[in-house]
Amino acid sequence: MYLSSVPFDQLGEAFPDIGEEAVPELSETVAVYGTPTALIAVGGLLTGIYWITKRRSEQMNKSGAKGKEA
């Protein structure tokens, strides 16, 4: 909490104007709506990386087995 005898808008860039809305209400929209989207995106990315590395590993094992048979 900051106390000042001068209005905060006269103090410059140190205290940005956040309007009349409460700060928890501003951050709630990001936390509530942004988190599920981020989790789905990260989950999809990790699934894709897993699939690609597993496929490469299987292909290398197949090509290694063919080389040993010949």
N, C-alpha and C positions, 0 to 999 in steps of 0.2 A: 504494500500500500504506500502510496506517495502522497505527501501533504505539501501544498504550495499555496503561497499567498497570491501567486500569479496564475491566471487561467492556463491550463495545459496547452491550449492551442497557440499560446504566445511563446511557449518554450521551444518550439521548432520541431525538428525531426525526432528528437529523443522520445516523444510520446505521440505515436500516431493516433489519429482520430478513428475510433472504432464505432462511433455512432451511439445510439441509445440501446442497442440490443446487447443482452448479457453475453459475456464471453463464452460460457458453457453452451449456449444456444448456437453460437457461431461454429464451435468445434464439433458439436453434435452431428451436424450434417456431414462433415468429413468422416467422422468415426463410424457413424451408422451406415452411411451409404457407400463410402469408399472402401471399407475393410473387406466386405464380401467380394467385391470386384477384384481387389488386389489378390485375395486368396485364390480365387478361381484362376486368375492369370498366372500366378506363380505355380499353382498345381498343374495347369496345362503345360507350362514350360518344362517343369521337371518330368512330367510324363513323356513329353516329346524327346527329351534328352535320354531318358531311360530306354525308350523304344529304339532310338537310333543306335545307342551303344550296344544294346542287346543284339540287334540285327547285325551290326558289324562283327560282333564276337562270333555269332553263329556262322556268318559267311567265312570268316577266317578259319574256324574250326572245320568247315566243310572243305575248303580249299586245301587245308593242311592234311586232311584225311585222304583226299584224292592224290596228293603228291606222294604220300607214303605207300599207297597201294601200287603205284606204277613202277 
